[in-house]
């Protein structure tokens, strides 16, 4: 993890590995201090707090969750008594998609040879993902700390005269997607509507909604964007990610019309200029998401996590790539 100052009062903690759960966090050292997303486990949350203490002497009194995913909310409990702000959908969604018990059980299975063998036989992709997480994370002790202040479409903070705008843009990656704009300092904290130098994943919403959000970030004209995953960028970040998603959707359409399954399409669509991004086999999720739209399926249709990770694993093996998530 690395702390970077991105403007006079805005900071970012970046996870350099840039794989699943390697989420970024933000901090604004004004008023009572504002943390944006709280990391994937308690150890990383403590490390983040230690980094922020270099630029802020007290515990921050506000937390913003950009959306409901575990890797952005599992450090919430490290801020007892803080106001936790999020879109109104996030508390209920956290109970469904960020319940730590299943992930705790999965990682415990990796530590025992028999359960590890069983999981690998039944779901090799899920086993590979668990092994990757086990290298860097420990989810023991996590308890959900739900948002306490909820908003609908927009919410504004005034931090010692500096306006901070929370703008609801979901569903793109998840239902509760929110970006945080600090106009005076020309900074946007994007959460997971922006992945940088790693393949994006979207669990709900539509391509068009995601395009609209990426366009909005460009229109805001920030000097610095803190992505949910990956290094800092300017407006080239959302522009490049939009180009990737447009490319994948177009290639998926061709394969769909030819009767090719989403799994087989993900095995054959060229990565093009995006081949150096981390976890390229997550392409499967973007192809399958396009197929769901082509079939007019509900935008919030649930994903089978084990089957999804198995498909990503199969794509990587078929293409001779390192299996990573």
Phi and psi in degrees as GROMACS dihedral restraints (atoms count N, CA, C in turn):
[ dihedral_restraints ]
;  ai    aj    ak    al  type     phi  dphi    fc
    3     4     5     6     1  -139.2    20    10
    4     5     6     7     1   134.9    20    10
    6     7     8     9     1   -94.9    20    10
    7     8     9    10     1   130.1    20    10
    9    10    11    12     1  -131.6    20    10
   10    11    12    13     1   136.7    20    10
   12    13    14    15     1   -86.4    20    10
   13    14    15    16     1   127.4    20    10
   15    16    17    18     1  -111.1    20    10
   16    17    18    19     1   -11.6    20    10
   18    19    20    21     1  -162.5    20    10
   19    20    21    22     1  -170.6    20    10
   21    22    23    24     1   -56.3    20    10
   22    23    24    25     1   -41.4    20    10
   24    25    26    27     1  -127.7    20    10
   25    26    27    28     1     7.8    20    10
   27    28    29    30     1  -112.8    20    10
   28    29    30    31     1   138.7    20    10
   30    31    32    33     1  -134.5    20    10
   31    32    33    34     1   159.4    20    10
   33    34    35    36     1  -135.3    20    10
   34    35    36    37     1   141.6    20    10
   36    37    38    39     1  -107.6    20    10
   37    38    39    40     1   120.7    20    10
   39    40    41    42     1  -111.4    20    10
   40    41    42    43     1   135.2    20    10
   42    43    44    45     1   -95.7    20    10
   43    44    45    46     1   110.5    20    10
   45    46    47    48     1   -72.3    20    10
   46    47    48    49     1   -24.2    20    10
   48    49    50    51     1   -63.8    20    10
   49    50    51    52     1   -34.0    20    10
   51    52    53    54     1    62.1    20    10
   52    53    54    55     1    42.5    20    10
   54    55    56    57     1  -116.2    20    10
   55    56    57    58     1  -175.0    20    10
   57    58    59    60     1   -57.4    20    10
   58    59    60    61     1   138.0    20    10
   60    61    62    63     1    76.7    20    10
   61    62    63    64     1    -8.9    20    10
   63    64    65    66     1   -82.7    20    10
   64    65    66    67     1    66.4    20    10
   66    67    68    69     1   -85.3    20    10
   67    68    69    70     1   153.8    20    10
   69    70    71    72     1   -92.9    20    10
   70    71    72    73     1   157.3    20    10
   72    73    74    75     1  -129.5    20    10
   73    74    75    76     1   163.3    20    10
   75    76    77    78     1  -129.5    20    10
   76    77    78    79     1   165.4    20    10
   78    79    80    81     1  -150.3    20    10
   79    80    81    82     1   139.7    20    10
   81    82    83    84     1  -121.3    20    10
   82    83    84    85     1   116.4    20    10
   84    85    86    87     1   -94.4    20    10
   85    86    87    88     1    61.1    20    10
   87    88    89    90     1  -129.8    20    10
   88    89    90    91     1   161.6    20    10
   90    91    92    93     1    52.0    20    10
   91    92    93    94     1  -122.4    20    10
   93    94    95    96     1   -95.5    20    10
   94    95    96    97     1     7.9    20    10
   96    97    98    99     1    87.2    20    10
   97    98    99   100     1   133.8    20    10
   99   100   101   102     1  -129.9    20    10
  100   101   102   103     1   122.4    20    10
  102   103   104   105     1   -98.5    20    10
  103   104   105   106     1   137.5    20    10
  105   106   107   108     1  -115.9    20    10
  106   107   108   109     1   107.3    20    10
  108   109   110   111     1    69.4    20    10
  109   110   111   112     1   144.9    20    10
  111   112   113   114     1  -124.3    20    10
  112   113   114   115     1    18.4    20    10
  114   115   116   117     1    79.7    20    10
  115   116   117   118     1   175.6    20    10
  117   118   119   120     1   -94.1    20    10
  118   119   120   121     1   -22.7    20    10
  120   121   122   123     1  -149.2    20    10
  121   122   123   124     1   176.1    20    10
  123   124   125   126     1   -70.3    20    10
  124   125   126   127     1   -35.7    20    10
  126   127   128   129     1   -63.9    20    10
  127   128   129   130     1   -44.0    20    10
  129   130   131   132     1   -68.7    20    10
  130   131   132   133     1   -34.2    20    10
  132   133   134   135     1   -64.3    20    10
  133   134   135   136     1   -41.9    20    10
  135   136   137   138     1   -63.3    20    10
  136   137   138   139     1   -41.4    20    10
  138   139   140   141     1   -63.8    20    10
  139   140   141   142     1   -39.4    20    10
  141   142   143   144     1   -62.1    20    10
  142   143   144   145     1   -45.4    20    10
  144   145   146   147     1   -61.3    20    10
  145   146   147   148     1   -40.9    20    10
  147   148   149   150     1   -62.2    20    10
  148   149   150   151     1   -40.8    20    10
  150   151   152   153     1   -65.2    20    10
  151   152   153   154     1   -44.2    20    10
  153   154   155   156     1   -66.7    20    10
  154   155   156   157     1   -25.8    20    10
  156   157   158   159     1   -64.8    20    10
  157   158   159   160     1   -17.0    20    10
  159   160   161   162     1   -70.7    20    10
  160   161   162   163     1   -21.0    20    10
  162   163   164   165     1  -121.6    20    10
  163   164   165   166     1     3.2    20    10
  165   166   167   168     1  -154.9    20    10
  166   167   168   169     1   124.1    20    10
  168   169   170   171     1   -82.7    20    10
  169   170   171   172     1   -21.4    20    10
  171   172   173   174     1  -111.3    20    10
  172   173   174   175     1   165.9    20    10
  174   175   176   177     1   -69.9    20    10
  175   176   177   178     1   130.3    20    10
  177   178   179   180     1   -59.6    20    10
  178   179   180   181     1   145.8    20    10
  180   181   182   183     1  -102.3    20    10
  181   182   183   184     1    -2.5    20    10
  183   184   185   186     1  -131.4    20    10
  184   185   186   187     1   143.8    20    10
  186   187   188   189     1  -130.4    20    10
  187   188   189   190     1   137.3    20    10
  189   190   191   192     1  -115.6    20    10
  190   191   192   193     1   129.3    20    10
  192   193   194   195     1  -100.9    20    10
  193   194   195   196     1   120.2    20    10
  195   196   197   198     1   -70.8    20    10
  196   197   198   199     1   -22.1    20    10
  198   199   200   201     1  -171.4    20    10
  199   200   201   202     1  -171.8    20    10
  201   202   203   204     1   -92.9    20    10
  202   203   204   205     1    -5.7    20    10
  204   205   206   207     1   -64.8    20    10
  205   206   207   208     1   147.9    20    10
  207   208   209   210     1   -55.9    20    10
  208   209   210   211     1   -41.1    20    10
  210   211   212   213     1   -71.5    20    10
  211   212   213   214     1    -1.2    20    10
  213   214   215   216     1  -116.0    20    10
  214   215   216   217     1    -7.1    20    10
  216   217   218   219     1  -129.5    20    10
  217   218   219   220     1    -9.1    20    10
  219   220   221   222     1   -74.9    20    10
  220   221   222   223     1    -4.7    20    10
  222   223   224   225     1   -98.9    20    10
  223   224   225   226     1     4.7    20    10
  225   226   227   228     1   -54.8    20    10
  226   227   228   229     1   -37.8    20    10
  228   229   230   231     1   -65.5    20    10
  229   230   231   232     1   -13.4    20    10
  231   232   233   234     1   -77.0    20    10
  232   233   234   235     1    -1.3    20    10
  234   235   236   237     1  -122.4    20    10
  235   236   237   238     1    64.4    20    10
  237   238   239   240     1   -62.2    20    10
  238   239   240   241     1   134.1    20    10
  240   241   242   243     1    83.3    20    10
  241   242   243   244     1    -6.1    20    10
  243   244   245   246     1   -75.2    20    10
  244   245   246   247     1   150.8    20    10
  246   247   248   249     1   -75.9    20    10
  247   248   249   250     1   124.6    20    10
  249   250   251   252     1  -111.1    20    10
  250   251   252   253     1   119.0    20    10
  252   253   254   255     1  -108.9    20    10
  253   254   255   256     1   136.3    20    10
  255   256   257   258     1  -162.5    20    10
  256   257   258   259     1   169.0    20    10
  258   259   260   261     1   -62.3    20    10
  259   260   261   262     1   152.3    20    10
  261   262   263   264     1   -61.6    20    10
  262   263   264   265     1   -20.3    20    10
  264   265   266   267     1   -79.8    20    10
  265   266   267   268     1   -16.5    20    10
  267   268   269   270     1   -67.7    20    10
  268   269   270   271     1   -43.2    20    10
  270   271   272   273     1   -56.8    20    10
  271   272   273   274     1   -49.7    20    10
  273   274   275   276     1   -65.8    20    10
  274   275   276   277     1   -39.4    20    10
  276   277   278   279     1   -64.6    20    10
  277   278   279   280     1   -38.6    20    10
  279   280   281   282     1   -58.9    20    10
  280   281   282   283     1   -37.3    20    10
  282   283   284   285     1   -64.3    20    10
  283   284   285   286     1   -26.5    20    10
  285   286   287   288     1   -93.2    20    10
  286   287   288   289     1   -44.3    20    10
  288   289   290   291     1  -103.3    20    10
  289   290   291   292     1   -10.8    20    10
  291   292   293   294     1  -123.0    20    10
  292   293   294   295     1    23.9    20    10
  294   295   296   297     1   -68.4    20    10
  295   296   297   298     1   117.1    20    10
  297   298   299   300     1   -71.8    20    10
  298   299   300   301     1   -16.0    20    10
  300   301   302   303     1   -61.7    20    10
  301   302   303   304     1   -43.2    20    10
  303   304   305   306     1   -65.8    20    10
  304   305   306   307     1   -41.5    20    10
  306   307   308   309     1   -70.0    20    10
  307   308   309   310     1   -37.8    20    10
  309   310   311   312     1   -59.8    20    10
  310   311   312   313     1   -44.9    20    10
  312   313   314   315     1   -63.0    20    10
  313   314   315   316     1   -40.8    20    10
  315   316   317   318     1   -63.5    20    10
  316   317   318   319     1   -45.9    20    10
  318   319   320   321     1   -68.6    20    10
  319   320   321   322     1   -33.7    20    10
  321   322   323   324     1   -63.2    20    10
  322   323   324   325     1   -32.8    20    10
  324   325   326   327     1   -65.5    20    10
  325   326   327   328     1   -30.3    20    10
  327   328   329   330     1   -67.1    20    10
  328   329   330   331     1   -29.0    20    10
  330   331   332   333     1   -79.3    20    10
  331   332   333   334     1    -5.6    20    10
  333   334   335   336     1  -121.9    20    10
  334   335   336   337     1   129.0    20    10
  336   337   338   339     1   -61.7    20    10
  337   338   339   340     1   -37.7    20    10
  339   340   341   342     1   -70.2    20    10
  340   341   342   343     1   -49.3    20    10
  342   343   344   345     1   -66.5    20    10
  343   344   345   346     1   -34.6    20    10
  345   346   347   348     1   -61.8    20    10
  346   347   348   349     1   -41.7    20    10
  348   349   350   351     1   -63.9    20    10
  349   350   351   352     1   -43.4    20    10
  351   352   353   354     1   -63.5    20    10
  352   353   354   355     1   -48.0    20    10
  354   355   356   357     1   -61.5    20    10
  355   356   357   358     1   -41.2    20    10
  357   358   359   360     1   -64.3    20    10
  358   359   360   361     1   -37.0    20    10
  360   361   362   363     1   -68.6    20    10
  361   362   363   364     1   -41.7    20    10
  363   364   365   366     1   -79.5    20    10
  364   365   366   367     1   -42.9    20    10
  366   367   368   369     1  -141.5    20    10
  367   368   369   370     1    83.3    20    10
  369   370   371   372     1   -60.5    20    10
  370   371   372   373     1   -32.8    20    10
  372   373   374   375     1   -69.9    20    10
  373   374   375   376     1   -42.0    20    10
  375   376   377   378     1   -63.8    20    10
  376   377   378   379     1   -39.5    20    10
  378   379   380   381     1   -63.7    20    10
  379   380   381   382     1   -41.2    20    10
  381   382   383   384     1   -65.4    20    10
  382   383   384   385     1   -40.7    20    10
  384   385   386   387     1   -64.8    20    10
  385   386   387   388     1   -41.5    20    10
  387   388   389   390     1   -63.8    20    10
  388   389   390   391     1   -41.6    20    10
  390   391   392   393     1   -62.5    20    10
  391   392   393   394     1   -40.9    20    10
  393   394   395   396     1   -62.7    20    10
  394   395   396   397     1   -45.3    20    10
  396   397   398   399     1   -64.6    20    10
  397   398   399   400     1   -38.2    20    10
  399   400   401   402     1   -60.7    20    10
  400   401   402   403     1   -27.5    20    10
  402   403   404   405     1   -65.1    20    10
  403   404   405   406     1   -31.4    20    10
  405   406   407   408     1  -124.1    20    10
  406   407   408   409     1   -14.9    20    10
  408   409   410   411     1  -129.9    20    10
  409   410   411   412     1   152.6    20    10
  411   412   413   414     1  -135.8    20    10
  412   413   414   415     1   112.4    20    10
  414   415   416   417     1   -93.6    20    10
  415   416   417   418     1     7.3    20    10
  417   418   419   420     1   -64.6    20    10
  418   419   420   421     1   144.7    20    10
  420   421   422   423     1    85.3    20    10
  421   422   423   424     1    -4.0    20    10
  423   424   425   426     1   -76.5    20    10
  424   425   426   427     1   131.5    20    10
  426   427   428   429     1  -128.3    20    10
  427   428   429   430     1   137.6    20    10
  429   430   431   432     1   -65.9    20    10
  430   431   432   433     1   127.8    20    10
  432   433   434   435     1  -113.9    20    10
  433   434   435   436     1   106.8    20    10
  435   436   437   438     1   -81.6    20    10
  436   437   438   439     1   154.0    20    10
  438   439   440   441     1   -57.5    20    10
  439   440   441   442     1   146.6    20    10
  441   442   443   444     1  -110.5    20    10
  442   443   444   445     1   -20.4    20    10
  444   445   446   447     1  -122.2    20    10
  445   446   447   448     1   120.7    20    10
  447   448   449   450     1  -117.3    20    10
  448   449   450   451     1   151.1    20    10
  450   451   452   453     1  -138.6    20    10
  451   452   453   454     1   169.0    20    10
  453   454   455   456     1  -100.0    20    10
  454   455   456   457     1   -75.9    20    10
  456   457   458   459     1  -109.6    20    10
  457   458   459   460     1   -36.2    20    10
  459   460   461   462     1  -145.6    20    10
  460   461   462   463     1   152.9    20    10
  462   463   464   465     1  -147.9    20    10
  463   464   465   466     1   138.2    20    10
  465   466   467   468     1  -123.4    20    10
  466   467   468   469     1   139.7    20    10
  468   469   470   471     1  -115.1    20    10
  469   470   471   472     1   146.2    20    10
  471   472   473   474     1  -117.7    20    10
  472   473   474   475     1   107.9    20    10
  474   475   476   477     1  -106.8    20    10
  475   476   477   478     1    96.1    20    10
  477   478   479   480     1    52.6    20    10
  478   479   480   481     1    40.0    20    10
  480   481   482   483     1    92.0    20    10
  481   482   483   484     1    -6.4    20    10
  483   484   485   486     1   -99.1    20    10
  484   485   486   487     1   119.8    20    10
  486   487   488   489     1   -78.5    20    10
  487   488   489   490     1   139.6    20    10
  489   490   491   492     1  -127.1    20    10
  490   491   492   493     1   121.9    20    10
  492   493   494   495     1  -106.4    20    10
  493   494   495   496     1   123.4    20    10
  495   496   497   498     1   -98.1    20    10
  496   497   498   499     1   120.5    20    10
  498   499   500   501     1  -119.9    20    10
  499   500   501   502     1   119.1    20    10
  501   502   503   504     1   -76.5    20    10
  502   503   504   505     1   127.0    20    10
  504   505   506   507     1  -125.8    20    10
  505   506   507   508     1     1.2    20    10
  507   508   509   510     1   -80.3    20    10
  508   509   510   511     1   174.2    20    10
  510   511   512   513     1   -85.0    20    10
  511   512   513   514     1   129.4    20    10
  513   514   515   516     1  -120.5    20    10
  514   515   516   517     1   -68.8    20    10
  516   517   518   519     1   -91.9    20    10
  517   518   519   520     1   -42.5    20    10
  519   520   521   522     1  -140.0    20    10
  520   521   522   523     1   177.2    20    10
  522   523   524   525     1   -66.9    20    10
  523   524   525   526     1   -42.5    20    10
  525   526   527   528     1   -90.6    20    10
  526   527   528   529     1    18.1    20    10
  528   529   530   531     1   -52.1    20    10
  529   530   531   532     1   126.1    20    10
  531   532   533   534     1  -136.2    20    10
  532   533   534   535     1   136.5    20    10
  534   535   536   537     1  -107.4    20    10
  535   536   537   538     1   150.6    20    10
  537   538   539   540     1  -115.5    20    10
  538   539   540   541     1   119.7    20    10
  540   541   542   543     1  -112.9    20    10
  541   542   543   544     1   127.8    20    10
  543   544   545   546     1  -112.9    20    10
  544   545   546   547     1    87.8    20    10
  546   547   548   549     1   -57.9    20    10
  547   548   549   550     1   -43.5    20    10
  549   550   551   552     1   -60.1    20    10
  550   551   552   553     1   -31.6    20    10
  552   553   554   555     1  -105.3    20    10
  553   554   555   556     1     1.7    20    10
  555   556   557   558     1    55.1    20    10
  556   557   558   559     1    49.8    20    10
  558   559   560   561     1  -127.0    20    10
  559   560   561   562     1   139.8    20    10
  561   562   563   564     1  -124.7    20    10
  562   563   564   565     1   129.2    20    10
  564   565   566   567     1   -98.1    20    10
  565   566   567   568     1   114.1    20    10
  567   568   569   570     1   -95.0    20    10
  568   569   570   571     1   -15.4    20    10
  570   571   572   573     1    57.4    20    10
  571   572   573   574     1  -154.6    20    10
  573   574   575   576     1   -87.7    20    10
  574   575   576   577     1    13.9    20    10
  576   577   578   579     1   -76.0    20    10
  577   578   579   580     1    -8.4    20    10
  579   580   581   582     1  -133.5    20    10
  580   581   582   583     1   119.3    20    10
  582   583   584   585     1  -106.7    20    10
  583   584   585   586     1   139.8    20    10
  585   586   587   588     1  -123.8    20    10
  586   587   588   589     1   122.2    20    10
  588   589   590   591     1    59.1    20    10
  589   590   591   592     1    27.4    20    10
  591   592   593   594     1  -149.8    20    10
  592   593   594   595     1   153.6    20    10
  594   595   596   597     1   -70.7    20    10
  595   596   597   598     1   126.1    20    10
  597   598   599   600     1   -70.5    20    10
  598   599   600   601     1   157.0    20    10
  600   601   602   603     1  -131.9    20    10
  601   602   603   604     1   137.6    20    10
  603   604   605   606     1  -127.9    20    10
  604   605   606   607     1   129.9    20    10
  606   607   608   609     1   -99.6    20    10
  607   608   609   610     1   -18.8    20    10
  609   610   611   612     1  -156.7    20    10
  610   611   612   613     1   167.9    20    10
  612   613   614   615     1    93.1    20    10
  613   614   615   616     1  -167.8    20    10
  615   616   617   618     1  -129.9    20    10
  616   617   618   619     1   162.5    20    10
  618   619   620   621     1   -60.1    20    10
  619   620   621   622     1   -45.5    20    10
  621   622   623   624     1   -61.4    20    10
  622   623   624   625     1   -41.0    20    10
  624   625   626   627     1   -63.1    20    10
  625   626   627   628     1   -39.8    20    10
  627   628   629   630     1   -66.4    20    10
  628   629   630   631     1   -41.0    20    10
  630   631   632   633     1   -59.1    20    10
  631   632   633   634     1   -43.7    20    10
  633   634   635   636     1   -60.3    20    10
  634   635   636   637     1   -41.1    20    10
  636   637   638   639     1   -66.2    20    10
  637   638   639   640     1   -44.4    20    10
  639   640   641   642     1   -63.1    20    10
  640   641   642   643     1   -39.4    20    10
  642   643   644   645     1   -63.3    20    10
  643   644   645   646     1   -40.0    20    10
  645   646   647   648     1   -60.8    20    10
  646   647   648   649     1   -42.9    20    10
  648   649   650   651     1   -61.5    20    10
  649   650   651   652     1   -38.0    20    10
  651   652   653   654     1   -65.4    20    10
  652   653   654   655     1   -43.0    20    10
  654   655   656   657     1   -63.6    20    10
  655   656   657   658     1   -31.1    20    10
  657   658   659   660     1   -67.8    20    10
  658   659   660   661     1   -17.9    20    10
  660   661   662   663     1    56.0    20    10
  661   662   663   664     1    51.2    20    10
  663   664   665   666     1   -75.4    20    10
  664   665   666   667     1   154.7    20    10
  666   667   668   669     1   -82.6    20    10
  667   668   669   670     1   -33.6    20    10
  669   670   671   672     1  -134.0    20    10
  670   671   672   673     1   135.6    20    10
  672   673   674   675     1  -119.3    20    10
  673   674   675   676     1   128.7    20    10
  675   676   677   678     1   -95.8    20    10
  676   677   678   679     1   107.9    20    10
  678   679   680   681     1   -73.0    20    10
  679   680   681   682     1   161.5    20    10
  681   682   683   684     1   -66.3    20    10
  682   683   684   685     1   -32.4    20    10
  684   685   686   687     1  -141.7    20    10
  685   686   687   688     1   135.1    20    10
  687   688   689   690     1   105.2    20    10
  688   689   690   691     1   177.9    20    10
  690   691   692   693     1   -72.5    20    10
  691   692   693   694     1   168.2    20    10
  693   694   695   696     1   -64.8    20    10
  694   695   696   697     1   156.7    20    10
  696   697   698   699     1  -156.5    20    10
  697   698   699   700     1   177.7    20    10
  699   700   701   702     1  -108.4    20    10
  700   701   702   703     1  -152.2    20    10
  702   703   704   705     1   -68.3    20    10
  703   704   705   706     1   -12.0    20    10
  705   706   707   708     1   -64.6    20    10
  706   707   708   709     1   -24.8    20    10
  708   709   710   711     1   -62.7    20    10
  709   710   711   712     1   -59.4    20    10
  711   712   713   714     1   -63.5    20    10
  712   713   714   715     1   -31.3    20    10
  714   715   716   717     1   -65.7    20    10
  715   716   717   718     1   -42.5    20    10
  717   718   719   720     1   -69.6    20    10
  718   719   720   721     1   -39.8    20    10
  720   721   722   723     1   -67.4    20    10
  721   722   723   724     1   -37.5    20    10
  723   724   725   726     1   -62.1    20    10
  724   725   726   727     1   -42.2    20    10
  726   727   728   729     1   -61.1    20    10
  727   728   729   730     1   -39.7    20    10
  729   730   731   732     1   -62.2    20    10
  730   731   732   733     1   -49.5    20    10
  732   733   734   735     1   -64.5    20    10
  733   734   735   736     1   -37.8    20    10
  735   736   737   738     1   -63.2    20    10
  736   737   738   739     1   -42.2    20    10
  738   739   740   741     1   -62.3    20    10
  739   740   741   742     1   -47.4    20    10
  741   742   743   744     1   -64.2    20    10
  742   743   744   745     1   -42.8    20    10
  744   745   746   747     1   -62.7    20    10
  745   746   747   748     1   -42.1    20    10
  747   748   749   750     1   -65.0    20    10
  748   749   750   751     1   -44.5    20    10
  750   751   752   753     1   -67.1    20    10
  751   752   753   754     1   -36.4    20    10
  753   754   755   756     1   -64.6    20    10
  754   755   756   757     1   -38.9    20    10
  756   757   758   759     1   -60.8    20    10
  757   758   759   760     1   -42.6    20    10
  759   760   761   762     1   -60.6    20    10
  760   761   762   763     1   -45.9    20    10
  762   763   764   765     1   -68.4    20    10
  763   764   765   766     1   -38.2    20    10
  765   766   767   768     1   -61.5    20    10
  766   767   768   769     1   -44.1    20    10
  768   769   770   771     1   -69.1    20    10
  769   770   771   772     1   -22.3    20    10
  771   772   773   774     1   -88.7    20    10
  772   773   774   775     1    -0.4    20    10
  774   775   776   777     1    81.9    20    10
  775   776   777   778     1    15.3    20    10
  777   778   779   780     1   -81.6    20    10
  778   779   780   781     1   136.4    20    10
  780   781   782   783     1   -67.0    20    10
  781   782   783   784     1   160.2    20    10
  783   784   785   786     1   -63.7    20    10
  784   785   786   787     1   -36.3    20    10
  786   787   788   789     1   -64.9    20    10
  787   788   789   790     1   -47.2    20    10
  789   790   791   792     1   -68.9    20    10
  790   791   792   793     1   -32.6    20    10
  792   793   794   795     1   -63.2    20    10
  793   794   795   796     1   -41.8    20    10
  795   796   797   798     1   -65.7    20    10
  796   797   798   799     1   -23.3    20    10
  798   799   800   801     1   -79.7    20    10
  799   800   801   802     1   -18.1    20    10
  801   802   803   804     1  -116.8    20    10
  802   803   804   805     1   -21.6    20    10
  804   805   806   807     1   -64.6    20    10
  805   806   807   808     1   128.6    20    10
  807   808   809   810     1   -68.2    20    10
  808   809   810   811     1   143.7    20    10
  810   811   812   813     1   -75.6    20    10
  811   812   813   814     1   -22.9    20    10
  813   814   815   816     1    59.6    20    10
  814   815   816   817     1  -138.3    20    10
  816   817   818   819     1   -72.1    20    10
  817   818   819   820     1     0.1    20    10
  819   820   821   822     1  -103.7    20    10
  820   821   822   823     1    13.7    20    10
  822   823   824   825     1   -67.1    20    10
  823   824   825   826     1   -22.4    20    10
  825   826   827   828     1   -89.1    20    10
  826   827   828   829     1    -3.9    20    10
  828   829   830   831     1   -66.6    20    10
  829   830   831   832     1   148.7    20    10
  831   832   833   834     1   -65.9    20    10
  832   833   834   835     1   150.9    20    10
  834   835   836   837     1    51.4    20    10
  835   836   837   838     1    54.1    20    10
  837   838   839   840     1   -62.5    20    10
  838   839   840   841     1   -24.4    20    10
  840   841   842   843     1   -73.3    20    10
  841   842   843   844     1    -8.3    20    10
  843   844   845   846     1   -64.3    20    10
  844   845   846   847     1    -6.0    20    10
  846   847   848   849     1   -46.2    20    10
  847   848   849   850     1   -37.0    20    10
  849   850   851   852     1   -52.5    20    10
  850   851   852   853     1   -43.5    20    10
  852   853   854   855     1   -63.1    20    10
  853   854   855   856     1   -37.1    20    10
  855   856   857   858     1   -73.3    20    10
  856   857   858   859     1   -33.7    20    10
  858   859   860   861     1   -68.4    20    10
  859   860   861   862     1   -47.5    20    10
  861   862   863   864     1   -62.3    20    10
  862   863   864   865     1   -37.0    20    10
  864   865   866   867     1   -63.2    20    10
  865   866   867   868     1   -41.6    20    10
  867   868   869   870     1   -64.3    20    10
  868   869   870   871     1   -43.0    20    10
  870   871   872   873     1   -59.8    20    10
  871   872   873   874     1   -39.3    20    10
  873   874   875   876     1   -61.7    20    10
  874   875   876   877     1   -39.6    20    10
  876   877   878   879     1   -66.9    20    10
  877   878   879   880     1   -41.5    20    10
  879   880   881   882     1   -62.7    20    10
  880   881   882   883     1   -31.4    20    10
  882   883   884   885     1   -87.9    20    10
  883   884   885   886     1     3.4    20    10
  885   886   887   888     1    58.9    20    10
  886   887   888   889     1    36.7    20    10
  888   889   890   891     1   -80.2    20    10
  889   890   891   892     1   158.8    20    10
  891   892   893   894     1   -59.0    20    10
  892   893   894   895     1   141.5    20    10
  894   895   896   897     1   -69.6    20    10
  895   896   897   898     1   -17.9    20    10
  897   898   899   900     1  -107.5    20    10
  898   899   900   901     1    21.0    20    10
  900   901   902   903     1   -58.4    20    10
  901   902   903   904     1   133.7    20    10
  903   904   905   906     1   -69.6    20    10
  904   905   906   907     1   155.4    20    10
  906   907   908   909     1  -103.0    20    10
  907   908   909   910     1   142.2    20    10
  909   910   911   912     1   -85.6    20    10
  910   911   912   913     1   105.8    20    10
  912   913   914   915     1   -60.5    20    10
  913   914   915   916     1   -45.5    20    10
  915   916   917   918     1   -62.1    20    10
  916   917   918   919     1   -45.6    20    10
  918   919   920   921     1   -65.2    20    10
  919   920   921   922     1   -35.6    20    10
  921   922   923   924     1   -66.3    20    10
  922   923   924   925     1   -46.5    20    10
  924   925   926   927     1   -65.3    20    10
  925   926   927   928     1   -34.8    20    10
  927   928   929   930     1   -64.2    20    10
  928   929   930   931     1   -38.6    20    10
  930   931   932   933     1   -67.1    20    10
  931   932   933   934     1   -42.8    20    10
  933   934   935   936     1   -60.3    20    10
  934   935   936   937     1   -41.8    20    10
  936   937   938   939     1   -60.0    20    10
  937   938   939   940     1   -45.7    20    10
  939   940   941   942     1   -64.8    20    10
  940   941   942   943     1   -38.6    20    10
  942   943   944   945     1   -63.3    20    10
  943   944   945   946     1   -45.3    20    10
  945   946   947   948     1   -60.5    20    10
  946   947   948   949     1   -45.8    20    10
  948   949   950   951     1   -65.8    20    10
  949   950   951   952     1   -40.1    20    10
  951   952   953   954     1   -66.0    20    10
  952   953   954   955     1   -29.6    20    10
  954   955   956   957     1  -100.2    20    10
  955   956   957   958     1     4.6    20    10
  957   958   959   960     1    70.2    20    10
  958   959   960   961     1    32.2    20    10
  960   961   962   963     1  -104.8    20    10
  961   962   963   964     1   157.7    20    10
  963   964   965   966     1   -63.2    20    10
  964   965   966   967     1   136.2    20    10
  966   967   968   969     1   -80.7    20    10
  967   968   969   970     1   114.9    20    10
  969   970   971   972     1  -149.5    20    10
  970   971   972   973     1   156.6    20    10
